[in-house]
Amino acid sequence: MRGMGNMQGMMKKMQKMQKEMMEAQNALNEQEFEGVAGGGMVTVKMNGERKVLDVVLDESVVDPEDIEMLQDLIIIATNDALKKVEDTTASTMGKFTQGMNLPF
């Protein structure tokens, strides 16, 4: 019977950890991240779910003769925001999966 007590204790710990993980993931999903490019001429905001919320362009970067530069800056700003989401997710959720080799 002693093994059953250990199993119940482990199950309670797992349930607590699962609840904490869900709370941490929900907090990450609500958090906003900002990526910038061109010294702030292009800004992309996204949430922790990696959904783009806003794109802000400085007037000076809108040149009909150089659309490629604007496209590049938007890509750079978007990738910058994505990296911030990924880094924050890894550091926040990593404490739950440390040593488990599990994707999150």
C-alpha positions as CSV (number, residue, x, y, z in Angstrom):
1,M,0.0,0.0,0.0
2,R,2.9,2.3,0.5
3,G,3.5,2.5,-3.2
4,M,0.0,3.8,-3.7
5,G,0.7,6.7,-1.4
6,N,3.8,7.6,-3.3
7,M,1.8,7.4,-6.6
8,Q,-0.9,9.6,-5.3
9,G,1.7,12.2,-4.1
10,M,3.4,12.1,-7.5
11,M,0.0,12.5,-9.2
12,K,-0.8,15.6,-7.1
13,K,2.6,17.1,-7.9
14,M,2.1,16.5,-11.6
15,Q,-1.4,18.1,-11.4
16,K,0.1,21.1,-9.6
17,M,2.9,21.4,-12.2
18,Q,0.4,21.1,-15.0
19,K,-1.8,23.9,-13.5
20,E,1.3,26.1,-13.1
21,M,2.4,25.4,-16.7
22,M,-1.0,26.4,-18.0
23,E,-1.0,29.6,-16.0
24,A,2.5,30.4,-17.3
25,Q,1.5,29.7,-20.9
26,N,-1.7,31.9,-20.5
27,A,0.4,34.7,-19.1
28,L,2.9,34.4,-22.0
29,N,0.0,34.4,-24.6
30,E,-1.3,37.7,-23.2
31,Q,2.1,39.3,-23.1
32,E,3.1,41.7,-26.0
33,F,6.4,41.6,-27.7
34,E,7.9,44.3,-30.0
35,G,10.3,43.8,-32.8
36,V,12.1,46.8,-34.4
37,A,14.1,47.4,-37.5
38,G,15.8,50.4,-39.2
39,G,16.5,52.1,-35.9
40,G,12.8,52.1,-35.0
41,M,11.5,53.0,-38.4
42,V,9.5,49.7,-38.5
43,T,7.9,48.2,-35.4
44,V,6.0,44.9,-35.2
45,K,4.0,44.0,-32.1
46,M,2.8,40.4,-31.5
47,N,1.5,38.4,-28.6
48,G,2.9,35.2,-27.1
49,E,0.7,33.2,-29.4
50,R,2.8,34.7,-32.3
51,K,-0.1,36.6,-33.7
52,V,0.8,40.0,-35.2
53,L,-1.1,42.7,-33.4
54,D,0.3,45.9,-35.0
55,V,2.7,47.1,-37.6
56,V,3.9,50.7,-37.4
57,L,5.9,52.4,-40.2
58,D,7.7,55.7,-40.0
59,E,6.7,57.9,-42.9
60,S,10.3,58.3,-43.9
61,V,10.6,54.5,-44.7
62,V,7.7,54.6,-47.2
63,D,9.5,55.2,-50.5
64,P,7.6,54.0,-53.6
65,E,10.9,53.8,-55.4
66,D,12.3,51.3,-52.8
67,I,9.6,48.9,-51.8
68,E,12.2,46.1,-51.3
69,M,13.8,48.0,-48.4
70,L,10.5,48.4,-46.6
71,Q,9.7,44.7,-47.1
72,D,13.1,43.8,-45.7
73,L,12.6,46.0,-42.7
74,I,9.2,44.4,-42.0
75,I,10.7,40.9,-42.2
76,I,13.5,41.9,-39.8
77,A,11.1,43.5,-37.3
78,T,8.8,40.5,-37.4
79,N,11.7,38.0,-36.9
80,D,13.0,40.2,-34.0
81,A,9.6,40.0,-32.3
82,L,9.4,36.3,-32.9
83,K,12.8,35.7,-31.4
84,K,11.7,37.7,-28.3
85,V,8.6,35.5,-28.0
86,E,10.7,32.3,-28.4
87,D,13.3,33.4,-25.9
88,T,10.8,34.4,-23.3
89,T,8.8,31.2,-23.9
90,A,11.9,29.1,-23.5
91,S,13.0,30.7,-20.3
92,T,9.5,30.7,-18.8
93,M,8.4,27.2,-19.8
94,G,11.9,25.7,-19.7
95,K,11.8,25.5,-15.9
96,F,8.9,23.0,-16.2
97,T,10.5,20.8,-18.8
98,Q,14.1,21.0,-17.6
99,G,15.7,17.6,-17.8
100,M,12.6,16.0,-19.4
101,N,13.5,16.5,-23.0
102,L,9.9,17.6,-23.8
103,P,8.9,20.2,-26.4
104,F,6.6,23.0,-25.2
